Amino acid sequence: MMRLKVASSLLMAEYIQAEVQAWQQQPVDLLVASLDDAQGQVLLHEARQKGLPVLAITRKPLSALSMPGIAHGASVREMFQRLRELLLADVVGEVPFRPRTLFHSLGDVPGKPCLLHMGLVKLLVDAGREQVIVLRDIPYENCLKAAVEAGWTLAVIDADTLQQSQADAVGRHPFEDFCWRAAALADEPLLAQDLERPCQLRAWPEVETGRLPVQWLLPMAAMTIRPWRPAELALATGAAQEDIARIMAAAACTGLLDGSSTPVAHARTAAGTVSGFFSRIAKRFGLNFSNGLQV
């Protein structure tokens, strides 16, 4: 705290008025808080949700942060320079860091195991994007809702750290289920998509039965058969283009979106068996085909 006060006094020498005070939700020009404890994480998240500039003080690698940060042991001069940059950037309307959702953060580090947290939510995602491991005792739906909010911090970890951290796991969920259910709860697509190119689904996602919006099922089924332009698909199925954009984004996050415009080849099934497509549809509704069923 003392170094922060000294750094603020240096700002006044450059005619930048700065006063250090405890934050009680009052209007401020910049919030400075520790990212290494739960209370600091909550405060930083709340400030970013309000659109306030923030500076995170942390012992973690600064390269892994999704917000402006400074090392815990930074000198007064370094702190002064960082405060000056952020305050002046806010004055001229610049945005040094764009708020990041969990999915934007993961998109920056494909193929690497990651530790992600925001506020009280803390998750592990493996390198193969197969599992989401919940590290704190928080309801799964709360994690899904938080995933589409801005303000996540991501740290790339090695395989050994991933294995050690799993000892604290309180829940495990398939990555596909996590993405699609988060997409169903979100108001906007998880990631921006090109709505002009034809695309299709490589396969039906592995999602818990009954968790996808009913209005998604028909366009999703059509997308497993052949490529569609989003506008054409909306017209053919009566679905809203906003819903199709959300479907495309969820598929892109889980590797199920094919934008090659070439129909996905489906294996020809033998007589007396049910195709993989219908099996996946049945599975979503909790049905089981018997071995002898003719289609």
Secondary structure, 3 states (H helix, E strand, C coil): CHHHHHHHHHHHCCCCCCCCCCCCCCCCCCEEEECCCHHHHHHHHHHHHCCCCEEEEECCCHHHCCCCEEECCCCHHHHHHHHHHHHHHHHCCCCCCCCCCHHHHHHCCCCCCEEEEECCEEEEECCCCCEEEECCCCCHHHHHHHHCCCCCEEEECCHHHHHHHHHHCCEEEEHHHHHHHHHHHCCCCCCCCCCCCCEEECCCCCCCCCCCCHHHHHHHHHHCCCCECHHHHHHHHCCCHHHHHHHHHHHHHCCCEECCCCCCCCCCCCCCCCCHHHHHHHHHCCCCCCCCCCC
